[in-house]
Amino acid sequence: MDRTAVVMNSRDSSLPQFNTSTSTLAFDQHFTTNTTGILLLAEILSGMLVWILVGGTDYFHLSALSWVMFVAILLWILTICLFIIYLTRAHSRIPQISWTTVSLCFNCSAAVLYLVTAVIEAVTVNQAIRGRHNYNCWAASAFFAFLATLCYAGSSYLSYCVWKTKEEEQ
C-alpha cells in the first residue's frame, strides 16, 4: 500500500474532522449611534481623561489618588473590551454567556466604584493646597470622574431595562 494512502486512511479514521471554514466577526456600523454605544464612548472618553489628568501629576504622593488611578485604568480597559465585544457583535457568537446580566453587573459595579472614586478625589482635591500646580488637573479629573459616574449610571439603567425585558420573556 502506498505510504500517502496509509497516512490519509489513518488521518481519516483516528482524528475528528473539523470544519476548516473561517468566520469573521461582524461589524455593527450603527452601534455607535444608539444610546448604549454613545454612553460607552462617553465612558471611555471621560475615564481616559480621569487617568490622564491624574497620571500627568505627582499623584503618588497622595495614596487616595493612587486608588483613583487604579479604578480609572481598570474600568477604562474593561469598558474598551466591552465596547469591542458589542461593536464586533462577538456577544452574539458566545450565547453561553448572559450578556445582559454581565452588562448589568459591570455597569452597576462601575457606577458605584466611580462614585466612590469621584468623592474620594473631590475630598482629596479640596484638601490640597489651592495654589499648587497640580490642583487644576486634579479638580478637572474629579469633574470627569463624576461625569463617568453619570455615564455608568445611565448604562446601568439601560442594562436594567434590557435585563428586565429578557426576564419577563422567559
N, C-alpha and C positions, 0 to 999 in steps of 0.2 A: 504494500500500500504506500502511496506517495506521502511524504512527510507533511506537506501542506494539508492534505486531506485529514491526517490524524490530528493536526492542530485545530483544524476547522471543526472536526467532529467533537473533540474534547471541549472546545470552547462553547459549542452549541449545547452540549448536554450538561456540563457542570456549572456553568456560570449563568446567573439570571440575566435575562435580556432587559436592557434599559432603553427607554426612549431617548434617542440622542438629539431630538429636535430642541432647539433653544427657544426660550421665550424672553421677550423683552418686557420691561416694565412700562406701563402706560404713563403718559404724562398728562395730568389733568390741567388743561390750559385755563379753565375757569375757576380753579381752586383759590387763586389769589384775589378773585373778585367777590367771593362770598364772605359773609361775616366771619366765619371761622378762620379763613385764610388771612383776612385783614387783621384780625386780632393776633394771630400767630406772628405775622410780620411785625406788628407793633410790640409784641412781647420780645421778639428777637432784637429789635432796634433799641427799645428802652433798656433791656437787660445789658446789651452791649455798651450803651452809654454809661450805665451804672459802673460796670467794672473798668471801663476805660478811664472815666473821670477819677475813680479812686486809685486805680493802678498807676496812674501817672504822678502820684504824690508819694510822700513818705508815710504811707498808711501803716506800715508795720510797727510804728511807734505806739499805735493805739490798737489794742487787741480787738476792740469792737469792730474796727474796720477790716480786720482780717476775716471776721465772720461774714461781713458784707461781701468781701471778695469771694469767699468760698461759696456762698449761696448764689451770688450773681453768676459766677462762671459755671457752676454745676447746672443751674437751671437754664442758662443760655445754651449750653451744649445739648442738654436733653430736649429743649424746645426746638433746636435746629434738627435734631434727629426725628422728632415727631413731625415737624414740618416736611421733611424729606419723605417720610413714610406716607403722609397724606398726599403730597404733591405727585409722587410716583405711583400712587394707588397700591402700594405694597400691602396695605392693610386688607385689601380685598383678596390678595393672594395667600393670606395667612388667616383663614377663617376659624382656626382653633382658638385664637385669642379674641376675647370680647373687647374690641377696640373702644366701644362706647364706655365700658367700665374703666378701662385703662385711662382713657382721656379724662373721664370724670375724676378719678382718683388723683391723676397727675395735676390737673388744673386746680383742684381744691387744695392739694398739698402745696403747690407752688404759690397760690394766693396767700395761704397762711404764712409760709416761710418768708415771702416777700413783705408781708405786712409787718412781721416781727423785725425783719431786716431794716425796713424803712424807718420804723420807730426807733430802733437802736441807732441807726445812722443819724437821724434827726436830733436825738438827745446828745449824741457824741459831738455833732457839729455845733449844737447850741452851747456846749461846754467848752468848745475850742475858742481860742483867742481870735476875736474878730479880725484883727489886723494881720493875722498870719496869712501867708501867701497861698496856702492850701485850702483856706476857708471857702472860697468861691467854688472850687472844684467839688468839695465835699457837700456844699449846700445844693449845687446843681445835681449831684449824684443822688442826694436824698429825694429831690423832686422827681427824678426819673425812677427811683425805687417805688415811690408812691404811685406813679403812673403805671409802672409794671404791675403793681398790686391790683390796680383797677382793671387792667387788661386781663390778667389771670382770673379775676373775679367774674368778668364778663364771659370769658371762656368757660368758667365753671358753670355759670348759669346756662349757657348754650348746651354744654355737655350734659347737664342735668335734664334739660328738656328732651334731648335725644334719647338719653338713657331711660327716662320715664316712659316715653312713647314706645320704645322697644320692649320694655317690661310689660306694658299693657297689651301689646300684640301677642304675647306668649300665653 
